[in-house]
């Protein structure tokens, strides 16, 4: 007997504009709009973005189901098509058998033992940043974290000098990509990516410069028999079951993906962490106590991570309140029955870590910064897809361990020596683009601290 389902039109939803649907409300303040939808209308909220039917899903078991059904729910939304103009068809954006092959080829370079080998590089790069910090100086800590993590990722991927001019071309391309994507999102992705608007032309030109750098390095490595130990060298060597290796284009797309994902997520997580610590002196004090006890003034190492439990909780809580990605979108390839409702083919499915991480059923006092809430393995006790800063399911972020290790080591290195105070008079506004950035940075005053001796 066939399953009887109801139309989504029977469910409550926000009032829509006759032509634009909910696009105007979404583009005006996407974060608040998503929160309001879930709190006022429930776990399944039918929406319309322009002429496209859409649906916000906010129940964890539904999200888990959608992320597992990879043939039905695919990355073919306007947002994903825009992201592909930057990273091509790398692990982040590819689908089906091609994704499975790329994942299989890429997985070995993220083996825990390999990632652990980058710990000292991360700390050394952070100590180099420390030499530019001074007591009572004012800094944009978001910009500092962006430069630091980009330097780390380019050195681990390419073995390229952190301060090299080519690194700045990558930074420029990534900055312009965020600006362009944010503009596209505000316009509801109604303007095709190939329309030569000024922002689009600037963005395209920057990507061409970035590509020139990447392809040049690929050619140099192919011509050199020496393995330099970086991720590019490893990717050049990996073979599929049939003996095939990645083409230059596949390598380029994976490298661009690694730069975006490996740089943006950690930098933004750390920037928001500095803001939250400045706003919460009690948590800041607990962090210092742990760092002074465990490290006693020395640089952290990989071996210290298991002892830096509160430091890890600070990062987890920061990524709860300010997840690197606030919206996960999928397109539906066929009509699909979800809990008695039919989701029509070609609908856009929206799932939001920003919304899930603020659900008071799972996180009491959800707007408060409380690192101690993660004591006692809370993450393992939560249902799947409640806390998903790195995604979930078969396509969970392959670089999760790399990013977590990097964030803890950087925070431990810097917070031993400095506390930060927010510069007065600034408005810190989250800007949801490909990642969640502070719109105009986070401006702080550095205050040198002295370790408390037990």
DRENDO-1510 file (C-alpha; in Angstrom, 1 decimal, always signed):
<recs>
REC; n; res; u; v; w
REC; 1; UNK; +0.0; +0.0; +0.0 .
REC; 2; UNK; +1.5; +3.3; -1.0 .
REC; 3; UNK; +2.4; +5.8; +1.8 .
REC; 4; UNK; +0.0; +8.7; +2.0 .
REC; 5; UNK; +1.7; +12.0; +2.4 .
REC; 6; UNK; +0.6; +15.6; +2.8 .
REC; 7; UNK; +1.6; +18.7; +0.9 .
REC; 8; UNK; +4.1; +21.0; +2.6 .
REC; 9; UNK; +1.5; +23.7; +1.9 .
REC; 10; UNK; -0.4; +22.5; +4.9 .
REC; 11; UNK; +2.4; +23.6; +7.2 .
REC; 12; UNK; +2.7; +27.0; +8.8 .
REC; 13; UNK; +5.3; +29.4; +7.3 .
REC; 14; UNK; +6.2; +33.1; +7.3 .
REC; 15; UNK; +4.2; +35.5; +5.1 .
REC; 16; UNK; +5.8; +35.7; +1.6 .
REC; 17; UNK; +6.1; +38.4; -1.0 .
REC; 18; UNK; +3.9; +37.6; -4.1 .
REC; 19; UNK; +6.9; +37.7; -6.4 .
REC; 20; UNK; +10.1; +37.3; -4.4 .
REC; 21; UNK; +8.7; +34.9; -1.9 .
REC; 22; UNK; +10.9; +34.9; +1.2 .
REC; 23; UNK; +14.1; +36.1; -0.6 .
REC; 24; UNK; +13.8; +39.6; +0.7 .
REC; 25; UNK; +13.5; +38.6; +4.3 .
REC; 26; UNK; +16.3; +36.1; +4.0 .
REC; 27; UNK; +18.7; +38.5; +2.3 .
REC; 28; UNK; +18.0; +41.3; +4.8 .
REC; 29; UNK; +19.0; +39.3; +7.9 .
REC; 30; UNK; +19.5; +35.6; +7.1 .
REC; 31; UNK; +20.6; +34.5; +10.6 .
REC; 32; UNK; +17.6; +36.0; +12.4 .
REC; 33; UNK; +15.3; +34.9; +9.6 .
REC; 34; UNK; +16.4; +31.3; +10.0 .
REC; 35; UNK; +16.0; +31.5; +13.8 .
REC; 36; UNK; +12.6; +33.0; +13.6 .
REC; 37; UNK; +11.4; +30.4; +11.1 .
REC; 38; UNK; +12.3; +27.5; +13.4 .
REC; 39; UNK; +11.1; +29.1; +16.6 .
REC; 40; UNK; +7.8; +30.4; +15.2 .
REC; 41; UNK; +6.9; +27.7; +12.6 .
REC; 42; UNK; +8.5; +24.4; +13.6 .
REC; 43; UNK; +10.9; +21.7; +12.4 .
REC; 44; UNK; +9.8; +21.7; +8.7 .
REC; 45; UNK; +9.1; +25.2; +7.3 .
REC; 46; UNK; +8.1; +25.6; +3.7 .
REC; 47; UNK; +9.6; +28.6; +2.0 .
REC; 48; UNK; +9.9; +30.2; -1.4 .
REC; 49; UNK; +13.1; +31.8; -2.6 .
REC; 50; UNK; +12.1; +33.7; -5.7 .
REC; 51; UNK; +10.2; +31.2; -7.8 .
REC; 52; UNK; +12.0; +28.2; -6.2 .
REC; 53; UNK; +10.3; +26.1; -3.6 .
REC; 54; UNK; +12.5; +25.7; -0.5 .
REC; 55; UNK; +12.2; +24.1; +3.0 .
REC; 56; UNK; +14.0; +24.7; +6.3 .
REC; 57; UNK; +14.6; +21.5; +8.2 .
REC; 58; UNK; +15.5; +21.7; +11.9 .
REC; 59; UNK; +15.0; +18.3; +13.4 .
REC; 60; UNK; +18.2; +16.3; +13.8 .
REC; 61; UNK; +16.9; +13.0; +12.6 .
REC; 62; UNK; +15.5; +14.6; +9.5 .
REC; 63; UNK; +18.9; +16.3; +8.8 .
REC; 64; UNK; +20.7; +13.0; +9.3 .
REC; 65; UNK; +18.4; +11.3; +6.8 .
REC; 66; UNK; +18.9; +14.1; +4.2 .
REC; 67; UNK; +22.7; +14.0; +4.5 .
REC; 68; UNK; +22.7; +10.2; +4.1 .
REC; 69; UNK; +20.5; +10.2; +1.0 .
REC; 70; UNK; +23.3; +11.5; -1.3 .
REC; 71; UNK; +21.6; +10.5; -4.5 .
REC; 72; UNK; +18.3; +12.3; -3.7 .
REC; 73; UNK; +19.7; +15.4; -2.0 .
REC; 74; UNK; +22.6; +16.9; -4.0 .
REC; 75; UNK; +24.7; +20.0; -4.1 .
REC; 76; UNK; +23.1; +21.6; -7.1 .
REC; 77; UNK; +21.6; +24.8; -5.5 .
REC; 78; UNK; +22.5; +28.3; -6.8 .
REC; 79; UNK; +24.9; +28.7; -3.8 .
REC; 80; UNK; +26.8; +25.6; -4.7 .
REC; 81; UNK; +27.1; +26.6; -8.3 .
REC; 82; UNK; +28.6; +29.9; -7.1 .
REC; 83; UNK; +31.1; +28.1; -4.9 .
REC; 84; UNK; +32.2; +25.9; -7.8 .
REC; 85; UNK; +33.5; +29.0; -9.6 .
REC; 86; UNK; +36.2; +29.1; -6.9 .
REC; 87; UNK; +36.9; +25.5; -6.0 .
REC; 88; UNK; +35.7; +23.7; -9.1 .
REC; 89; UNK; +34.7; +20.1; -8.4 .
REC; 90; UNK; +36.9; +19.2; -5.4 .
REC; 91; UNK; +35.8; +17.2; -2.4 .
REC; 92; UNK; +33.6; +20.0; -1.1 .
REC; 93; UNK; +31.4; +20.3; -4.2 .
REC; 94; UNK; +31.6; +17.0; -6.2 .
REC; 95; UNK; +29.0; +14.3; -6.2 .
REC; 96; UNK; +28.4; +10.6; -6.7 .
REC; 97; UNK; +31.2; +8.2; -8.0 .
REC; 98; UNK; +33.6; +11.1; -8.7 .
REC; 99; UNK; +33.3; +12.3; -5.1 .
REC; 100; UNK; +33.8; +8.8; -3.8 .
REC; 101; UNK; +37.0; +8.4; -5.9 .
REC; 102; UNK; +38.4; +11.8; -4.8 .
REC; 103; UNK; +37.6; +11.0; -1.2 .
REC; 104; UNK; +39.4; +7.7; -1.5 .
REC; 105; UNK; +42.5; +9.3; -3.1 .
REC; 106; UNK; +42.6; +12.2; -0.6 .
REC; 107; UNK; +41.9; +10.3; +2.6 .
REC; 108; UNK; +45.5; +9.0; +3.2 .
REC; 109; UNK; +46.9; +12.5; +3.4 .
REC; 110; UNK; +44.6; +13.2; +6.4 .
REC; 111; UNK; +45.7; +10.2; +8.4 .
REC; 112; UNK; +46.1; +11.1; +12.1 .
REC; 113; UNK; +49.8; +10.4; +12.1 .
REC; 114; UNK; +50.4; +12.7; +9.1 .
REC; 115; UNK; +48.3; +15.5; +10.6 .
REC; 116; UNK; +50.2; +15.3; +13.9 .
REC; 117; UNK; +53.4; +16.0; +12.0 .
REC; 118; UNK; +52.2; +19.5; +11.3 .
REC; 119; UNK; +51.8; +20.5; +14.9 .
REC; 120; UNK; +55.2; +22.0; +15.3 .
REC; 121; UNK; +54.8; +24.0; +12.0 .
REC; 122; UNK; +51.6; +25.4; +13.4 .
REC; 123; UNK; +53.2; +26.5; +16.6 .
REC; 124; UNK; +56.2; +28.0; +14.9 .
REC; 125; UNK; +54.0; +30.1; +12.6 .
REC; 126; UNK; +52.0; +31.3; +15.6 .
REC; 127; UNK; +55.2; +32.2; +17.5 .
REC; 128; UNK; +56.3; +34.2; +14.4 .
REC; 129; UNK; +53.0; +36.2; +14.7 .
REC; 130; UNK; +53.7; +36.8; +18.4 .
REC; 131; UNK; +56.9; +38.7; +17.4 .
REC; 132; UNK; +54.6; +41.3; +15.7 .
REC; 133; UNK; +52.3; +41.7; +18.7 .
REC; 134; UNK; +53.1; +44.4; +21.3 .
REC; 135; UNK; +51.6; +45.4; +24.6 .
REC; 136; UNK; +48.7; +47.9; +24.3 .
REC; 137; UNK; +48.8; +47.7; +20.5 .
REC; 138; UNK; +45.5; +47.7; +18.5 .
REC; 139; UNK; +45.0; +44.9; +16.0 .
REC; 140; UNK; +42.3; +43.5; +13.8 .
REC; 141; UNK; +42.5; +40.0; +15.3 .
REC; 142; UNK; +40.4; +38.6; +12.5 .
REC; 143; UNK; +42.9; +39.8; +10.0 .
REC; 144; UNK; +45.7; +38.4; +12.1 .
REC; 145; UNK; +44.1; +34.9; +12.3 .
REC; 146; UNK; +43.4; +35.0; +8.5 .
REC; 147; UNK; +47.0; +35.7; +7.7 .
REC; 148; UNK; +48.2; +33.1; +10.2 .
REC; 149; UNK; +46.0; +30.2; +9.1 .
REC; 150; UNK; +46.6; +31.0; +5.4 .
REC; 151; UNK; +50.3; +30.9; +6.0 .
REC; 152; UNK; +50.0; +27.6; +7.8 .
REC; 153; UNK; +47.8; +26.0; +5.1 .
REC; 154; UNK; +50.0; +27.2; +2.2 .
REC; 155; UNK; +53.1; +25.8; +3.9 .
REC; 156; UNK; +51.4; +22.4; +4.7 .
REC; 157; UNK; +50.0; +22.2; +1.2 .
REC; 158; UNK; +52.7; +23.7; -0.9 .
REC; 159; UNK; +55.8; +24.1; +1.3 .
REC; 160; UNK; +55.7; +27.8; +0.3 .
REC; 161; UNK; +57.2; +30.5; +2.5 .
REC; 162; UNK; +54.5; +31.9; +4.8 .
REC; 163; UNK; +55.4; +35.5; +4.0 .
REC; 164; UNK; +55.8; +35.0; +0.3 .
REC; 165; UNK; +54.0; +37.3; -2.2 .
REC; 166; UNK; +52.2; +34.5; -3.8 .
REC; 167; UNK; +50.4; +33.8; -0.6 .
REC; 168; UNK; +48.9; +37.3; -0.8 .
REC; 169; UNK; +47.4; +36.5; -4.2 .
REC; 170; UNK; +45.6; +33.5; -2.6 .
REC; 171; UNK; +44.4; +35.7; +0.2 .
REC; 172; UNK; +43.2; +38.3; -2.3 .
REC; 173; UNK; +41.3; +35.7; -4.3 .
REC; 174; UNK; +39.6; +34.3; -1.2 .
REC; 175; UNK; +38.7; +37.7; +0.1 .
REC; 176; UNK; +37.1; +38.7; -3.2 .
REC; 177; UNK; +35.3; +35.3; -3.3 .
REC; 178; UNK; +33.7; +36.0; +0.0 .
REC; 179; UNK; +32.7; +39.5; -1.1 .
REC; 180; UNK; +31.3; +38.2; -4.4 .
REC; 181; UNK; +29.4; +35.3; -2.8 .
REC; 182; UNK; +27.9; +37.6; -0.2 .
REC; 183; UNK; +26.7; +39.9; -3.0 .
REC; 184; UNK; +25.2; +36.9; -4.9 .
REC; 185; UNK; +23.5; +35.7; -1.7 .
REC; 186; UNK; +21.9; +39.1; -1.0 .
REC; 187; UNK; +20.5; +39.2; -4.6 .
REC; 188; UNK; +19.1; +35.7; -4.0 .
REC; 189; UNK; +21.4; +34.2; -6.6 .
REC; 190; UNK; +19.1; +35.7; -9.2 .
REC; 191; UNK; +22.0; +37.0; -11.3 .
REC; 192; UNK; +24.0; +34.3; -13.2 .
REC; 193; UNK; +27.6; +34.0; -12.1 .
REC; 194; UNK; +28.8; +34.8; -15.7 .
REC; 195; UNK; +27.2; +38.2; -15.9 .
REC; 196; UNK; +30.2; +40.6; -15.9 .
REC; 197; UNK; +29.4; +42.9; -13.0 .
REC; 198; UNK; +32.3; +44.8; -11.6 .
REC; 199; UNK; +32.6; +42.6; -8.5 .
REC; 200; UNK; +32.4; +39.5; -10.7 .
REC; 201; UNK; +35.2; +40.8; -12.9 .
REC; 202; UNK; +37.4; +41.5; -9.9 .
REC; 203; UNK; +36.7; +38.1; -8.5 .
REC; 204; UNK; +37.3; +36.3; -11.7 .
REC; 205; UNK; +40.6; +38.1; -12.3 .
REC; 206; UNK; +41.8; +37.2; -8.8 .
REC; 207; UNK; +40.9; +33.5; -9.3 .
REC; 208; UNK; +43.0; +33.5; -12.6 .
REC; 209; UNK; +46.0; +34.8; -10.6 .
REC; 210; UNK; +45.5; +32.2; -7.9 .
REC; 211; UNK; +45.2; +29.4; -10.6 .
REC; 212; UNK; +48.4; +30.6; -12.3 .
REC; 213; UNK; +50.2; +30.1; -9.0 .
REC; 214; UNK; +48.7; +26.7; -8.3 .
REC; 215; UNK; +49.3; +25.3; -11.8 .
REC; 216; UNK; +52.9; +26.6; -11.8 .
REC; 217; UNK; +53.5; +24.7; -8.5 .
REC; 218; UNK; +51.9; +21.5; -9.8 .
REC; 219; UNK; +54.2; +21.6; -12.9 .
REC; 220; UNK; +57.3; +22.2; -10.8 .
REC; 221; UNK; +56.4; +19.3; -8.6 .
REC; 222; UNK; +55.7; +17.0; -11.5 .
REC; 223; UNK; +59.1; +17.9; -12.9 .
REC; 224; UNK; +60.9; +17.3; -9.7 .
REC; 225; UNK; +61.5; +13.7; -8.4 .
REC; 226; UNK; +62.1; +14.9; -4.8 .
REC; 227; UNK; +59.2; +14.5; -2.4 .
REC; 228; UNK; +59.0; +17.7; -0.2 .
REC; 229; UNK; +56.6; +16.1; +2.4 .
REC; 230; UNK; +53.8; +18.6; +1.8 .
REC; 231; UNK; +50.2; +17.7; +0.8 .
REC; 232; UNK; +50.7; +18.5; -2.8 .
REC; 233; UNK; +53.6; +16.0; -3.1 .
REC; 234; UNK; +51.4; +13.4; -1.4 .
REC; 235; UNK; +48.4; +14.1; -3.7 .
REC; 236; UNK; +50.7; +13.7; -6.7 .
REC; 237; UNK; +51.7; +10.2; -5.6 .
REC; 238; UNK; +48.4; +8.7; -4.6 .
REC; 239; UNK; +46.9; +6.2; -7.0 .
REC; 240; UNK; +43.4; +4.8; -7.4 .
REC; 241; UNK; +42.7; +1.1; -7.5 .
REC; 242; UNK; +43.2; +1.1; -11.3 .
REC; 243; UNK; +46.5; +2.8; -11.0 .
REC; 244; UNK; +45.3; +6.2; -12.2 .
REC; 245; UNK; +46.3; +9.5; -10.6 .
REC; 246; UNK; +44.8; +12.9; -10.4 .
REC; 247; UNK; +44.9; +15.2; -13.4 .
REC; 248; UNK; +46.2; +18.8; -13.1 .
REC; 249; UNK; +42.6; +20.0; -13.0 .
REC; 250; UNK; +41.6; +17.6; -10.2 .
REC; 251; UNK; +44.7; +18.6; -8.2 .
REC; 252; UNK; +43.9; +22.3; -8.7 .
REC; 253; UNK; +40.3; +21.8; -7.5 .
REC; 254; UNK; +41.4; +19.8; -4.4 .
REC; 255; UNK; +44.1; +22.3; -3.5 .
REC; 256; UNK; +41.7; +25.3; -3.9 .
REC; 257; UNK; +39.2; +23.4; -1.7 .
REC; 258; UNK; +41.9; +22.7; +1.0 .
REC; 259; UNK; +42.9; +26.4; +1.0 .
REC; 260; UNK; +39.4; +27.6; +1.4 .
REC; 261; UNK; +38.3; +25.0; +4.0 .
REC; 262; UNK; +41.6; +24.7; +5.8 .
REC; 263; UNK; +42.1; +28.5; +6.1 .
REC; 264; UNK; +38.7; +30.1; +6.5 .
REC; 265; UNK; +37.2; +27.8; +9.1 .
REC; 266; UNK; +40.0; +27.9; +11.6 .
REC; 267; UNK; +40.6; +31.7; +11.2 .
REC; 268; UNK; +37.0; +32.6; +11.7 .
REC; 269; UNK; +36.6; +30.2; +14.6 .
REC; 270; UNK; +39.6; +31.8; +16.3 .
REC; 271; UNK; +38.5; +35.3; +15.6 .
REC; 272; UNK; +35.1; +34.7; +17.2 .
REC; 273; UNK; +36.9; +32.9; +20.1 .
REC; 274; UNK; +38.9; +36.0; +20.9 .
REC; 275; UNK; +35.8; +38.1; +20.9 .
REC; 276; UNK; +33.9; +35.7; +23.2 .
REC; 277; UNK; +36.9; +35.5; +25.6 .
REC; 278; UNK; +37.0; +39.3; +25.8 .
REC; 279; UNK; +33.3; +39.4; +26.6 .
REC; 280; UNK; +33.5; +36.6; +29.2 .
REC; 281; UNK; +36.4; +37.3; +31.7 .
REC; 282; UNK; +35.5; +34.2; +33.9 .
REC; 283; UNK; +36.0; +31.9; +31.0 .
REC; 284; UNK; +39.2; +33.7; +30.0 .
REC; 285; UNK; +40.5; +33.2; +33.5 .
REC; 286; UNK; +39.8; +29.5; +33.4 .
REC; 287; UNK; +41.6; +29.3; +30.1 .
REC; 288; UNK; +44.7; +31.0; +31.6 .
REC; 289; UNK; +44.7; +28.7; +34.6 .
REC; 290; UNK; +44.8; +25.6; +32.4 .
REC; 291; UNK; +47.5; +27.0; +30.1 .
REC; 292; UNK; +49.7; +28.1; +33.1 .
REC; 293; UNK; +49.3; +24.7; +34.8 .
REC; 294; UNK; +49.8; +22.5; +31.7 .
REC; 295; UNK; +52.3; +24.6; +29.7 .
REC; 296; UNK; +54.0; +26.7; +32.4 .
REC; 297; UNK; +55.1; +29.2; +29.8 .
REC; 298; UNK; +56.5; +26.8; +27.2 .
REC; 299; UNK; +55.1; +26.3; +23.6 .
REC; 300; UNK; +52.4; +23.6; +23.3 .
REC; 301; UNK; +53.1; +20.4; +21.5 .
REC; 302; UNK; +50.9; +17.7; +20.1 .
REC; 303; UNK; +51.4; +15.7; +23.3 .
REC; 304; UNK; +49.7; +18.5; +25.3 .
REC; 305; UNK; +46.4; +18.4; +23.5 .
REC; 306; UNK; +44.9; +15.7; +25.7 .
REC; 307; UNK; +45.6; +17.8; +28.8 .
REC; 308; UNK; +44.2; +21.1; +27.3 .
REC; 309; UNK; +40.6; +20.0; +27.9 .
REC; 310; UNK; +39.3; +23.5; +28.7 .
REC; 311; UNK; +41.0; +25.0; +25.8 .
REC; 312; UNK; +39.3; +22.5; +23.6 .
REC; 313; UNK; +36.0; +23.3; +25.2 .
REC; 314; UNK; +36.5; +27.0; +24.5 .
REC; 315; UNK; +37.0; +26.2; +20.8 .
REC; 316; UNK; +33.9; +23.9; +20.7 .
REC; 317; UNK; +31.7; +26.5; +22.4 .
REC; 318; UNK; +33.0; +29.2; +20.1 .
REC; 319; UNK; +32.1; +27.0; +17.1 .
REC; 320; UNK; +28.7; +26.3; +18.6 .
REC; 321; UNK; +27.8; +30.0; +18.8 .
REC; 322; UNK; +29.6; +31.0; +15.5 .
REC; 323; UNK; +29.8; +27.9; +13.3 .
REC; 324; UNK; +32.1; +28.3; +10.3 .
REC; 325; UNK; +29.2; +27.5; +8.0 .
REC; 326; UNK; +25.7; +28.7; +9.0 .
REC; 327; UNK; +23.7; +27.1; +6.2 .
REC; 328; UNK; +23.9; +23.7; +4.5 .
REC; 329; UNK; +21.8; +23.5; +1.3 .
REC; 330; UNK; +20.8; +20.6; -1.0 .
REC; 331; UNK; +18.6; +20.3; -4.1 .
REC; 332; UNK; +16.0; +17.5; -4.4 .
REC; 333; UNK; +16.3; +15.3; -7.5 .
REC; 334; UNK; +12.9; +13.7; -7.0 .
REC; 335; UNK; +9.7; +13.9; -4.9 .
REC; 336; UNK; +10.7; +12.7; -1.4 .
REC; 337; UNK; +8.5; +11.7; +1.5 .
REC; 338; UNK; +9.8; +13.1; +4.8 .
REC; 339; UNK; +7.8; +12.3; +8.0 .
REC; 340; UNK; +4.5; +12.2; +6.1 .
REC; 341; UNK; +5.1; +15.3; +3.9 .
REC; 342; UNK; +6.1; +15.4; +0.2 .
REC; 343; UNK; +9.1; +17.5; -0.6 .
REC; 344; UNK; +8.7; +18.3; -4.3 .
REC; 345; UNK; +11.5; +17.7; -6.8 .
REC; 346; UNK; +13.8; +20.6; -7.4 .
REC; 347; UNK; +13.1; +22.1; -4.0 .
REC; 348; UNK; +16.0; +23.7; -2.1 .
REC; 349; UNK; +16.5; +22.1; +1.3 .
REC; 350; UNK; +18.1; +24.4; +4.0 .
REC; 351; UNK; +19.7; +23.1; +7.2 .
REC; 352; UNK; +21.3; +25.5; +9.5 .
REC; 353; UNK; +24.0; +24.8; +12.1 .
REC; 354; UNK; +23.4; +28.4; +13.4 .
REC; 355; UNK; +19.8; +27.3; +14.2 .
REC; 356; UNK; +20.6; +23.8; +15.5 .
REC; 357; UNK; +23.4; +25.2; +17.8 .
REC; 358; UNK; +20.9; +27.6; +19.4 .
REC; 359; UNK; +18.2; +25.0; +20.2 .
REC; 360; UNK; +17.5; +25.3; +23.9 .
REC; 361; UNK; +16.3; +21.7; +24.0 .
REC; 362; UNK; +19.9; +20.6; +23.6 .
REC; 363; UNK; +21.8; +23.7; +24.8 .
REC; 364; UNK; +20.3; +25.4; +27.9 .
REC; 365; UNK; +20.9; +29.1; +27.9 .
REC; 366; UNK; +21.8; +28.8; +24.2 .
REC; 367; UNK; +23.0; +32.4; +23.7 .
REC; 368; UNK; +25.5; +32.2; +26.6 .
REC; 369; UNK; +29.2; +31.4; +26.1 .
REC; 370; UNK; +29.7; +28.4; +28.5 .
REC; 371; UNK; +32.7; +26.2; +27.6 .
REC; 372; UNK; +32.1; +24.1; +30.6 .
REC; 373; UNK; +28.9; +22.8; +29.0 .
REC; 374; UNK; +31.1; +20.4; +27.0 .
REC; 375; UNK; +32.4; +18.6; +30.1 .
REC; 376; UNK; +31.5; +14.9; +30.4 .
REC; 377; UNK; +31.6; +14.2; +26.6 .
REC; 378; UNK; +28.4; +16.2; +25.8 .
REC; 379; UNK; +29.2; +16.0; +22.1 .
REC; 380; UNK; +28.9; +12.2; +22.2 .
REC; 381; UNK; +25.6; +12.4; +24.2 .
REC; 382; UNK; +23.9; +14.7; +21.7 .
REC; 383; UNK; +21.9; +13.2; +18.9 .
REC; 384; UNK; +23.6; +13.3; +15.5 .
REC; 385; UNK; +23.2; +16.5; +13.6 .
REC; 386; UNK; +22.6; +18.7; +16.6 .
REC; 387; UNK; +26.2; +20.0; +16.8 .
REC; 388; UNK; +27.7; +20.0; +13.3 .
REC; 389; UNK; +30.3; +22.7; +12.8 .
REC; 390; UNK; +32.1; +20.3; +10.4 .
REC; 391; UNK; +29.0; +18.9; +8.8 .
REC; 392; UNK; +27.9; +15.3; +9.4 .
REC; 393; UNK; +27.2; +12.0; +7.7 .
REC; 394; UNK; +29.3; +10.5; +4.9 .
REC; 395; UNK; +30.5; +13.9; +3.8 .
REC; 396; UNK; +31.8; +15.2; +7.2 .
REC; 397; UNK; +34.8; +17.5; +6.7 .
REC; 398; UNK; +37.9; +15.5; +5.9 .
REC; 399; UNK; +40.1; +18.1; +7.6 .
REC; 400; UNK; +38.2; +18.1; +10.9 .
REC; 401; UNK; +41.1; +16.8; +13.0 .
REC; 402; UNK; +43.6; +19.2; +11.3 .
REC; 403; UNK; +41.4; +22.2; +12.0 .
REC; 404; UNK; +40.7; +21.2; +15.6 .
REC; 405; UNK; +44.4; +20.6; +16.4 .
REC; 406; UNK; +45.3; +23.9; +14.7 .
REC; 407; UNK; +42.8; +26.0; +16.6 .
REC; 408; UNK; +43.8; +24.6; +20.0 .
REC; 409; UNK; +47.5; +25.0; +19.4 .
REC; 410; UNK; +47.2; +28.5; +18.1 .
REC; 411; UNK; +44.9; +29.6; +21.0 .
REC; 412; UNK; +47.2; +28.0; +23.6 .
REC; 413; UNK; +50.3; +29.6; +22.1 .
REC; 414; UNK; +48.8; +33.2; +21.9 .
REC; 415; UNK; +46.6; +33.2; +25.0 .
REC; 416; UNK; +49.6; +32.4; +27.2 .
REC; 417; UNK; +51.1; +35.7; +26.4 .
REC; 418; UNK; +48.3; +38.1; +25.6 .
REC; 419; UNK; +44.7; +38.9; +26.6 .
REC; 420; UNK; +42.6; +41.0; +24.3 .
REC; 421; UNK; +40.1; +43.8; +25.0 .
REC; 422; UNK; +37.6; +44.8; +22.4 .
REC; 423; UNK; +38.1; +48.4; +21.1 .
REC; 424; UNK; +35.2; +50.5; +22.2 .
REC; 425; UNK; +32.7; +51.9; +19.7 .
REC; 426; UNK; +32.9; +49.1; +17.1 .
REC; 427; UNK; +29.9; +47.1; +15.9 .
REC; 428; UNK; +30.8; +43.4; +15.3 .
REC; 429; UNK; +28.4; +42.0; +12.8 .
REC; 430; UNK; +28.4; +38.4; +11.6 .
REC; 431; UNK; +28.5; +38.2; +7.8 .
REC; 432; UNK; +27.2; +34.9; +6.5 .
REC; 433; UNK; +29.0; +34.3; +3.2 .
REC; 434; UNK; +30.6; +31.0; +2.2 .
REC; 435; UNK; +31.9; +31.1; +5.8 .
REC; 436; UNK; +30.8; +33.2; +8.8 .
REC; 437; UNK; +33.1; +36.2; +9.0 .
REC; 438; UNK; +32.9; +39.3; +11.1 .
REC; 439; UNK; +31.8; +42.0; +8.6 .
REC; 440; UNK; +34.3; +44.7; +9.5 .
REC; 441; UNK; +36.8; +42.6; +11.5 .
REC; 442; UNK; +37.3; +42.4; +15.3 .
REC; 443; UNK; +39.4; +45.2; +16.6 .
REC; 444; UNK; +41.2; +44.6; +19.9 .
REC; 445; UNK; +43.8; +46.0; +22.2 .
REC; 446; UNK; +46.5; +43.6; +23.2 .
REC; 447; UNK; +47.4; +43.4; +26.8 .
REC; 448; UNK; +50.6; +41.4; +27.7 .
REC; 449; UNK; +50.0; +39.0; +30.5 .
REC; 450; UNK; +52.3; +37.4; +33.0 .
REC; 451; UNK; +52.0; +33.8; +34.0 .
REC; 452; UNK; +50.6; +33.1; +37.4 .
REC; 453; UNK; +53.2; +30.9; +39.3 .
REC; 454; UNK; +51.6; +28.3; +41.5 .
</recs>
